[in-house]
Amino acid sequence: ELVFNNGIDPKTKLHIGPKTGLPEELQSFDDFYRAYILQLSHIIEADISVCNEFECFLNQLNPANVFSAAVQNSLLTAKDAFHDGCFYNNTTLLNAGFASTVDALCAVREMVYLKKEVTLAGFKEILDANWSNHEKFRLKILKDCPHYGNGNPVADHYAGMLGRFLSTKINGRPNSRGGLWKASIHSARQFIELGKKTGATPDGRFAGEEMSKNSSPVMGMDRSGVTALIRSAAVLDAGDFPADLPLDVMLHPTAV
């Protein structure tokens, strides 16, 4: 959304991201991908900055008396476990919509820059209209574009790139409680809650719908079997997500 709107959140109309160029100025997919990484980097920096500010006061904002009593180091140091009483006082940044991002990037690459079926400015108009009167185009994206979770080399390439970027950007940075930041690809309920606040996305998703969860594919997009699904997930290095790297695998009863 921020790339298509040059850093402006279309819901609030606030300029919350860097100016990465109008759609007509992004002449290649490399330009688009670079703009996306700049927007994502800005979001991560803002998240870490805000968290570092309030985590200094976690023992006042959110004291954990019962939890602290169950943590040995917290008892030894007489410090709140949610502040800096644990032996490891790390902070985790969770990521939601990982596969939704990969599929959206692939859709833009395929439909705008390779097949040239639509301009980026035209794609923005379609998304602003929440796919109204463009159902055939949406179905073509769902059917013909590369999708993460199928062992597709294009989708898996961008999944690997995105995973390495998140790892490099987040892991090992000091937090404000004497610990470190760690990347996680666990999305908790945020793939639902953030989905409610996000407009239509290039992967064929309607505004307000849930996004992909954890390191799993977009729901219904893994169509090549469980081994292909795991092959896609394996492009992510578990060491890049030291907090956790969950993958949901659903099997029909007849498969087992």
N, C-alpha and C positions, 0 to 999 in steps of 0.2 A: 504493500500500500504506500509506504513512504517513498519508494523508488518511483512509482507511477505518479506520485503527487509532489515530487521534488522536496521531500522532507516535511510536508504538511499532513497532519492526521485528518483524513476526510470527515471523521465523525465529530471532532471538536473544533476543526479548522485552526488548530494551534500548530505553530511551526516548531515541531519537537525534534526534527532530524536535520542533518546537514543538507545544504542545497547540492544535490548531485546531478542536476540537469533536468530539463523538461523532456518528456518522452521523445519528441522529435530530434533532440540533441544526442540521444544515445544511439549511435549509428551502427554499432556491432554488439554481438552478445557479450563480448569481453567488456564493453562499456557498461552494459546492463549488470553483469555480474559484479564488476568493480563497484558500481553504485550500491548494489545490495550489500556487499561486504562492508562498505563505509557506513551504511545505515545500521547494520547489525552491530558493528563495532561501537557506534555511538550509543546504542541501547545498552550494551554490556557495560560500557564505561559509566553510564548514568546509574545503572543498577548497583554496581559495585560501590560507587561514590556514596549513594544514599544509604546503602546497608552499612558501610563502614562508619558513617556518621551516627546512626542510631544504635549500632551494636555495642558501642562504648557504654551505653546506658541500659543494656539488656537486664542487668540485675535489678534495676529500678522499674523498667517498663514491664518486664515479664519475669518476675522472680519465680524460681522453681524450687520451693522448699522441700517438697516430697521427693522430687527427682534428685536434688542435691544430697539428701540423706542416703541415697542408694549408690552414690558415686564416691569411691574411696578417696580419690585425690581431692575432691571437694570437701570431704570431712577433714582431711589432713591440713588443707590450706585455709579452711574456713571461708571459702569463696563460693559464690553461687555457681552452680553447674552450667547455667545458661550464659554466664558472663565469662569468667576465665578459670573456673574451678575444675574443669575436666583436664585430663593430661593432654589430650589433643583438642584444641579449641578451633576447629576448622569450620569454614562456611561453605555451603554448597550452592552453586547456581544451577537451577533446574532449567531444562530446555523443553519446550512443548512445540509440537507441529514440525518435527524434524523431516519426516517423509513428505508432509504437505509442502514444505519448502523445496525439497529436491524435485518433486513432481511439477511444482509451479515453475521452477527454473527451466526444467526440461521442456515444458509447454511453450514458454516464451522463446526458447532457443529454436524449437522445431517450427512453430507456427509463424513467428515474426521474422526470424533471421535466416532460417534454412528454406522453408517452403514459401515464405513471403505471402501467406494467405491473409494476413492482416498487418497493418502498421502497429507500432507500439501505441501511438495515440488512439488508433481505432480500438485496440484491445482495452485501453483504459476506459473508453466510452462503454464498451460491452460490460466491463466489470462494474462500472458506476451504475449501470442499468440492471445489475444483478442477473445477467444473462437473458433478460427479457427479449424475446424475438430472435434469440440466437441459440436455440436449443440444439439445432443440428451441429453447429460449430462446437458447442460444449460436449456433445456426444462423440464428436470426432476426436477431441482431445482425450477423452476417457478411453477411447478405443485404440487410437493410432500413436499416441505419444509414448515415449519411454516412461516407465513407472518403477520406482524403487520397490524391491521385494520380489522381483522376477529374475534376478541374475542378469539383468540387462546391463551391458557394459557402459552405456552412456549414463544412465541413472546412477549406477554404482560408482562411476567416476566422480560425479558431483557429490554423492553422499560421502565418499572418502575425503574429498577436498573440504567439505563443510565440517566434517568431524575433526579434521586436523586443525582447521581454523579455530573452532571453539576451544579445543584443547590448548592451543598455543596462546589464545587470548585470555583464558581464565586460570588455568592451573598454575599453582605455585606463587601467586601474588599474595602478599601479606594482608591479612584482615586487621581489624582494630582490636582483636582480643588475644593477640599473641599467636595466632594460628595462620593457616593458609586457606586460600580459595581453591575449591575443587570443582571440576566440571561434572555434571550429571546429565544423562539423557532421559532421566525419569521425569515424567510430566505431571504426576499426581492427577488432580482433577482439572488442571489448568488447560488441558487440551479442549475441555468443554467450556470452561468459564471464559477463556480468552477467545475461543471461537465465537461466542455470543457477541463479542465486541468487535469482531473483525469482518470487514466487508468481503465480497466475492473475491476469490483468488484464481489465478490462471490455470490451476490444476483441474478446474471444473467444479469447485466447491461453491455452494451458494453462501450468501452473506448470513452470518449467524450460526452456520453449521459447525459441528465439532471439527477439530483438526486431528491429525494423526497423533497417536500417543506413544510414548517411550521411543524405542528404536524400531517400532513396528511400522509396516506399510500403511498407507491410507486405506481405510476400511474398504474391502472389496477389490482392491487393486492388485493383490497378489494372486495371480491367476495361473501360475506355472508350477505349482506344487511346493511342498514344504522344503524340499532340498534347495530349490531356487531361492526361496525366501531366506533360508539360513545363509546361502551363499552371498546374498546381498548384505545381510547384517554383518557378515564376517569381514566386509571391507572396513568396518569400524574397528579400530584398535582398542581393545578393552582398557589398555593402559592410558588411553586418552581421556577416559571417563572414570577416574579412580573412585568417585563417589558411588556410582552404580550405572549399570548398562542393561536394563531389562528389555527383553524381547517377548512379545506376546505371540504365541503360535496356537492357532485354532485348527483342530482336525475334526473332520466328519467322523462319526463313530465307525463307519464302514472302512475307514482307512486304517484302523487299528484292531 
